[in-house]
């Protein structure tokens, strides 16, 4: 694979050289000093356009201070406000980021990047100096955003390992280990006809959870588990559960790749007259709000999202403070939370 080309951010000196004026003159123009000669002003602004220099960033550099803000970028094929504010996963990650950065006197800005143009705008937002770096939360496998930040040479840390290889720091969970915990629990309860509701197959976390569950069941002597796919929403979990019941009506255990889909599975089982956990045991993943508010309350695999978000923030602040820091990753361990559904 060819190494990524490093892009240097244009400086005041670059603008001065192209315009044929002094650095001080460029500084006065970009900071809006009214006494600059009109012809010189036009010369400098033309040089700004030519070099791609960002005046907003110039003012901060001249003042010797940073923006004091971090961009929290939610990127994906459906990084819409409805998805972000309706999914407890995003809420917990955001809460963890805000809580940690507040202690540092830093204010995060939420940026939604639900299209390729919006992802370019997110990079440009940071490059202009509106934020000192970015925390990236991506929701689909072929997301170009991590690579865009790497190419731009901007400080950034990703939540979850990048599906497209990029030299970027990230935090993640041992998803296969968590799925194995769910499989072990179902087997310990005596379940012998198990199934799983997997997340989108192009999402690395969903791949790992499915793989971990299958491998663990195979170790228990159960090499086959019926699979239906959802998209991490409650509605998709309900549809997937109905599909599984139609294909394997005698199933007695289900692992869903997140709590929202597990809650949807509870709906479908209730509609089918199947008691949980007496007839079918159900286990979710995340330990989000639906796990403790559903009926029955969900047994689930917990991931410490708030701690992961705080670590992501720490890694980013270290990058900002120490330029040239090599990419690092931090993998967190899950644990099983026993409630009423399994």
FENNORUR-V213054 format. One record per residue. RES is the residue in three letters. SS is DSSP state (hx for helix, st for strand, lp for the rest). PSI is psi in degrees with one decimal (none if undefined). D_LAST is the distance of its C-alpha to the last C-alpha in Angstrom with 1 decimal. Layout:
<<RES SS PSI D_LAST> <RES SS PSI D_LAST>>
//
This chain:
<<UNK lp 134.3 46.4> <UNK lp 139.5 49.1> <UNK lp 147.3 48.7> <UNK lp 140.4 48.1> <UNK lp 130.9 51.3> <UNK lp 129.6 51.4> <UNK lp 123.8 52.7> <UNK lp 133.7 54.8> <UNK lp 128.3 54.8> <UNK lp 145.2 58.4> <UNK lp 172.9 60.2> <UNK hx -39.2 63.1> <UNK hx -36.8 65.4> <UNK hx -43.9 64.5> <UNK hx -44.1 65.4> <UNK hx -41.5 68.6> <UNK hx -43.9 69.6> <UNK hx -38.1 69.1> <UNK hx -19.3 70.9> <UNK lp 31.9 73.7> <UNK lp 178.1 73.4> <UNK lp 160.6 72.4> <UNK hx -37.2 68.9> <UNK hx -38.5 70.0> <UNK hx -43.3 71.0> <UNK hx -44.1 67.6> <UNK hx -42.7 65.9> <UNK hx -38.1 68.1> <UNK hx -50.5 67.4> <UNK hx -19.6 63.6> <UNK lp 8.6 63.6> <UNK lp 24.8 65.8> <UNK lp 125.5 69.0> <UNK lp -20.2 71.5> <UNK lp 1.0 74.7> <UNK lp 136.6 73.9> <UNK lp 138.6 76.4> <UNK hx -40.3 75.2> <UNK hx -41.3 76.1> <UNK hx -39.6 74.3> <UNK hx -45.0 71.2> <UNK hx -39.6 71.2> <UNK hx -47.1 71.6> <UNK hx -43.4 68.7> <UNK hx -34.1 66.4> <UNK hx -38.7 67.3> <UNK hx -34.8 66.4> <UNK hx -45.1 63.1> <UNK hx -41.8 62.3> <UNK hx -42.8 63.6> <UNK hx -18.9 61.5> <UNK lp 17.1 58.3> <UNK lp 144.9 58.6> <UNK lp 110.5 56.5> <UNK hx -36.3 58.5> <UNK hx -41.3 55.6> <UNK hx -32.3 54.7> <UNK hx -45.3 58.3> <UNK hx -39.7 58.6> <UNK hx -40.7 55.7> <UNK hx -42.1 57.1> <UNK hx -35.4 60.5> <UNK hx -8.2 59.1> <UNK lp 28.8 57.4> <UNK lp 164.9 54.0> <UNK lp 176.6 50.6> <UNK lp -28.3 48.8> <UNK lp 21.8 46.4> <UNK st 151.9 43.6> <UNK st 137.8 40.7> <UNK st 126.2 39.6> <UNK st 105.1 35.9> <UNK st 117.2 35.9> <UNK st 113.5 33.1> <UNK st 138.9 34.1> <UNK lp 176.0 32.8> <UNK lp -20.6 33.6> <UNK lp 53.4 32.1> <UNK lp 45.6 32.6> <UNK lp 162.2 33.6> <UNK hx -37.1 33.5> <UNK hx -44.2 31.1> <UNK hx -46.8 28.5> <UNK hx -47.3 29.1> <UNK hx -11.5 28.9> <UNK hx -11.2 26.1> <UNK lp 121.6 23.6> <UNK hx -23.3 21.9> <UNK hx -51.1 22.2> <UNK hx -37.6 26.0> <UNK hx -41.6 26.1> <UNK hx -39.8 24.4> <UNK hx -45.6 26.6> <UNK hx -43.6 29.7> <UNK hx -40.8 28.9> <UNK hx -38.7 28.7> <UNK hx -48.8 32.0> <UNK hx -44.5 33.8> <UNK hx -42.9 32.9> <UNK hx -45.9 34.1> <UNK hx -29.1 37.2> <UNK hx -36.4 38.2> <UNK lp -16.6 38.9> <UNK lp 2.9 41.3> <UNK lp 27.1 43.1> <UNK lp 140.4 42.0> <UNK st 117.8 40.9> <UNK st 147.6 38.7> <UNK st 126.1 39.6> <UNK st 127.9 37.1> <UNK st 121.3 38.4> <UNK st 126.1 36.8> <UNK st 86.4 37.8> <UNK lp 14.3 36.8> <UNK lp 167.3 39.7> <UNK hx -39.1 42.0> <UNK hx -37.5 44.7> <UNK hx -33.1 42.4> <UNK hx -39.2 41.3> <UNK hx -38.4 45.0> <UNK hx -34.4 45.5> <UNK hx -42.7 42.8> <UNK hx -45.3 44.5> <UNK hx -35.0 47.8> <UNK hx -45.0 46.5> <UNK hx -40.1 45.9> <UNK hx -32.3 49.0> <UNK lp -7.0 51.2> <UNK lp 10.2 50.1> <UNK lp -20.1 48.0> <UNK lp 154.0 45.2> <UNK lp -13.9 45.4> <UNK lp -177.9 42.5> <UNK st 141.0 39.3> <UNK st 120.7 35.5> <UNK st 126.6 34.2> <UNK st 108.9 30.8> <UNK st 145.4 30.9> <UNK lp 8.7 28.7> <UNK lp 157.1 30.2> <UNK lp -37.5 31.3> <UNK lp 28.8 35.0> <UNK lp 128.4 35.6> <UNK lp -8.0 39.1> <UNK hx -46.5 38.8> <UNK hx -43.0 38.2> <UNK hx -35.8 41.2> <UNK hx -41.1 43.3> <UNK hx -38.6 42.8> <UNK hx -46.6 43.5> <UNK hx -34.8 46.7> <UNK hx -7.9 47.8> <UNK lp 28.0 47.5> <UNK lp 144.3 45.5> <UNK lp 128.5 43.0> <UNK st 146.2 39.4> <UNK st 139.9 35.9> <UNK st 140.6 33.1> <UNK st 116.4 29.4> <UNK lp 145.4 27.8> <UNK lp 144.6 30.0> <UNK lp 133.5 32.6> <UNK lp -38.9 32.3> <UNK lp 121.7 36.1> <UNK lp 127.5 37.6> <UNK lp 140.3 39.2> <UNK lp 78.5 40.4> <UNK lp 143.1 38.3> <UNK st 148.4 36.2> <UNK st 160.1 32.5> <UNK st 150.1 29.2> <UNK st 176.8 26.0> <UNK st 152.7 22.5> <UNK lp 77.8 21.6> <UNK hx -39.7 19.4> <UNK hx -38.1 19.3> <UNK hx -43.4 18.0> <UNK hx -43.1 15.2> <UNK hx -35.7 14.2> <UNK hx -35.9 14.5> <UNK hx -40.3 12.1> <UNK hx -44.3 9.4> <UNK hx -44.1 11.0> <UNK hx -39.7 11.2> <UNK hx -43.4 7.6> <UNK hx -42.6 7.1> <UNK hx -41.4 10.4> <UNK hx -29.6 9.8> <UNK lp -7.0 7.5> <UNK lp 9.5 10.5> <UNK lp 134.0 9.9> <UNK lp -13.3 13.5> <UNK lp 81.8 14.2> <UNK st 158.9 12.4> <UNK st 167.7 13.8> <UNK st 144.6 14.0> <UNK st 107.1 15.5> <UNK st 157.6 18.0> <UNK lp -177.2 20.3> <UNK lp 129.2 24.1> <UNK lp -16.8 25.4> <UNK lp 2.8 28.3> <UNK lp 121.3 26.2> <UNK hx -41.7 26.0> <UNK hx -39.3 22.6> <UNK hx -40.2 21.2> <UNK hx -46.6 23.1> <UNK hx -39.4 21.8> <UNK hx -40.6 18.1> <UNK hx -45.5 18.7> <UNK hx -44.2 20.8> <UNK hx -38.2 18.6> <UNK hx -46.4 15.7> <UNK hx -44.3 18.3> <UNK hx -41.6 20.0> <UNK hx -41.4 17.0> <UNK hx -37.0 16.2> <UNK hx -38.2 19.9> <UNK hx -27.0 20.0> <UNK lp 7.3 17.6> <UNK lp 15.1 20.1> <UNK lp 86.0 18.4> <UNK lp -10.4 21.0> <UNK lp 132.1 20.1> <UNK lp 125.0 17.3> <UNK st 143.1 18.3> <UNK st 134.9 18.8> <UNK st 150.5 19.6> <UNK st 141.8 21.0> <UNK lp -173.7 20.9> <UNK lp 31.4 22.8> <UNK lp 10.9 20.2> <UNK lp 159.8 20.9> <UNK hx -44.1 18.9> <UNK hx -40.0 21.3> <UNK hx -32.7 21.0> <UNK hx -38.2 17.2> <UNK hx -44.4 17.9> <UNK hx -41.3 20.7> <UNK hx -39.1 18.9> <UNK hx -40.7 16.1> <UNK hx -38.8 19.1> <UNK hx -44.3 20.7> <UNK hx -41.1 18.0> <UNK hx -35.7 17.8> <UNK hx -35.1 21.6> <UNK hx -35.8 21.7> <UNK lp 75.2 19.0> <UNK lp -18.4 18.5> <UNK lp 14.3 16.8> <UNK lp 149.5 13.8> <UNK lp 5.2 10.5> <UNK st 138.4 8.4> <UNK st 133.1 9.3> <UNK st 122.0 9.9> <UNK st 140.6 12.2> <UNK lp -5.7 14.9> <UNK lp 168.3 14.9> <UNK hx -34.4 13.4> <UNK hx -42.5 16.2> <UNK hx -34.5 15.5> <UNK hx -39.7 11.7> <UNK hx -37.8 13.2> <UNK hx -37.9 15.7> <UNK hx -38.9 13.3> <UNK hx -40.1 11.9> <UNK hx -48.8 15.7> <UNK hx -38.6 16.5> <UNK hx -39.5 13.9> <UNK hx -43.5 15.3> <UNK hx -29.4 18.7> <UNK lp 1.1 18.2> <UNK lp 23.0 17.2> <UNK lp 125.7 13.8> <UNK lp 140.6 11.4> <UNK lp 122.6 7.8> <UNK lp 5.8 5.7> <UNK lp -44.8 8.8> <UNK lp -43.3 10.4> <UNK lp 123.9 8.3> <UNK st 141.4 4.7> <UNK st 132.2 5.6> <UNK st 135.0 6.3> <UNK st -164.1 9.7> <UNK st 133.4 12.7> <UNK st -39.1 15.3> <UNK lp 51.4 13.9> <UNK lp 179.8 16.5> <UNK hx -42.6 17.3> <UNK hx -24.4 15.3> <UNK hx -36.9 12.0> <UNK hx -9.9 13.3> <UNK hx -8.8 15.3> <UNK lp 166.9 13.2> <UNK lp 114.2 12.3> <UNK lp 165.8 9.6> <UNK lp 141.9 9.4> <UNK lp 130.9 7.5> <UNK st 136.1 5.7> <UNK st 160.7 8.8> <UNK st 120.5 11.6> <UNK st 134.8 14.5> <UNK lp 135.0 18.1> <UNK lp 73.1 20.9> <UNK hx -40.6 22.7> <UNK hx -41.2 25.2> <UNK hx -39.1 26.2> <UNK hx -40.7 26.5> <UNK hx -39.6 28.7> <UNK hx -40.9 30.8> <UNK hx -39.7 31.4> <UNK hx -42.8 32.4> <UNK hx -41.4 34.9> <UNK hx -43.4 36.2> <UNK hx -39.7 36.9> <UNK hx -44.8 38.7> <UNK hx -34.9 40.9> <UNK hx -39.9 41.8> <UNK hx -44.9 42.9> <UNK hx -39.6 45.0> <UNK hx -37.2 46.6> <UNK lp 90.5 47.2> <UNK lp 141.9 48.4> <UNK lp 8.4 47.9> <UNK lp 134.5 44.7> <UNK lp 147.6 43.1> <UNK lp 139.3 39.7> <UNK lp 162.0 36.7> <UNK st 152.0 33.0> <UNK st 120.6 30.2> <UNK st 127.5 26.8> <UNK st 155.0 23.9> <UNK lp 138.5 21.0> <UNK lp 170.1 17.3> <UNK st 157.0 14.7> <UNK st 132.9 10.9> <UNK st 114.1 10.1> <UNK lp 124.7 7.3> <UNK lp -130.1 6.9> <UNK lp -13.5 5.8> <UNK lp -10.3 3.8> <UNK lp none 0.0>>
//
